[in-house]
Every structure is written in structure tokens, then in C-alpha cells.
């Protein structure tokens, strides 16, 4: 690229941008919300649940974008390590299912367990995605 010229935006750039943006929301949002829980509890017993519901309105669509752009990533790349890809698929499934269970937990203990599984699997999925990207 020449100095002062603008790089062309192609479908690969859009695909990667959407995937990273959705991951930022899904993973970063979970980390941020987890860090805010003590302050939210101090503001009122129902505040953490209200914040979680509000986060879910953006987190679940982001998760959907992650799945769709993940499928697009696999279709666009022909050099992905299949074993690593299998690990990523498993982690995505664990992250989504545990987030669903966290949202339906009926006790603080269940919420803590499923929240931890969700957060750790989301972070692990992000790491494996970077490994896949090379």
C-alpha cells in the first residue's frame, strides 16, 4: 500500500471485523458485568438481574453473530487445523449452553457456577480463535 492511500475493504475485512466486534461484546461484556456485580448488588438486590437482562439484549445477538461469522470463517479458510477447530466448536457450545443455564439458575450457587463456566469458556474460546487465526 502506498503512503497516504487507503486500504481496500473486502469481505474478509468485514468478516473479521464483525467476528471481533461480536467477541468483544460477548467476552468483554461478561468480564465487565462480572466486575460490576458487587457494585450492582450494593445498589439494590434486583439491580444485578436487571443489568444482566439488559446485557443479554446485546450479548445474545452478538453470540449469534459470532456463530454466523464463525461459520463464514471456516468456509473462507482452507488451512484450519481440524483438531483445534474441534476444540473451538466444543468451547463455543459450552459457552452458549452455560450462559443459557446461568440465565435460568434458581440459586446464587448455580448462578456462580454457570457464570464461571460461561466466562472461562468464553475466554478460552477467544484464545483458541487466536490460535486458529495464526
N, C-alpha and C positions, 0 to 999 in steps of 0.2 A: 504494500500500500504506500502510496506517495504521501510525503508530509503534507498535512493540511487537507487531505482528501478523506472522505467519509467511507467507511467500510459498507459494503452492501449487506443488507439484511436479507437473509434467506430463511427457508423453512427450518433448517437445522438450528439457527439462532433463535427463532420463535419457539421451537420445541423446547430447547434448553432453558430459555427464559421462563416459560410457563412452568416447567418442572421445578426449577429452582425457586420461583416465586411461591408455588404451592407448598413446597417443602419448608420454606421459611415460615409460612403461616402454620402448617401442621406441627412441625417440630418446635420452632421458636415460640409459637403461641402456647404450647404445652409447658415449656420451660418457664415462660413468663408468668403464666397463670399459676403454676405450682409455687413460684417465688412469692406471688401476691397473696396466697391463701391465708397466711397469718394476719395480714393487714385487713383482708376482707372479712375474716371471722371477727376481728375486733370492731368492725363497722356494723356488724349485726349477724345473727345466726343464719338468716336467709340470703345474705349477700353473696357468699361463695357460690351457692347454687344458681343464683341469678346471673352471676358473671360467667359461670360455666355454660349456661344456656345461651347467653349472648355469644360466647366464643364458639359454641357449636354451630351457630348460624353461618359462620365463615369457615370453621375448621372442616366440617363435613364436605362442603363443596370443594375445598382445597384438596381433601383426600381423594375425591372423585377426579379432580384434575390430575393429581399425582398418578392415579391408576391409568387414566387415559393417556397421559403423556409418557408414562412408563411403557405401555404397550407400543406407542409410537416410537419410543427409543429403541425397543427391541427390534421392531420392524425395520428401522433405519440403519441399524448397526449389524454387521455380519461377523464381527470378531469378538463377540462377548463370550467370556468363559462361562460355560453352561453350569458348572458346579457353583460358581459364585452367584450366578443368576438365580439358581435354585434356592440358595440361602436368602437372597433378597426377596424372592417371592414368599418364602416362609415368614420372614420378618414383617413384610407388608401385611400379610394375613393376621399375624399375631398382633400387630399394632392396631389394625382396624377392629378386630374382634374384641381385644381387651379394652379399647376405647368405648366400644358399644356397651360392654359389660360394666365398665366404670360408670357410665351414664345411667345405668339401671340398678346400681348397687343399692342395697337397702340398709347398710350399716356403714359406719365410719371405717371399720376394719376392711370391709370389702372395697370401699372406695379407695382406701390407701393401697391395698394390694393391686387392684386393677389399674389404678393411676400410675403406680410404679412400673408395672409391666408395660403399660402403654408408653410411658416416657422413655424407658430403657430400650424398648423395641423400636421406637421411632428414631432415637439417636443411633442405634445400631444399623437401622435401615439406611440412614443418611450416610454413615461411614461406608457401608458396603456399596452404596451407589457411587461414592467417590472412587472406591477401589475399581469398580466396573468401568468407570469413565477413563481410568488410567491416568 
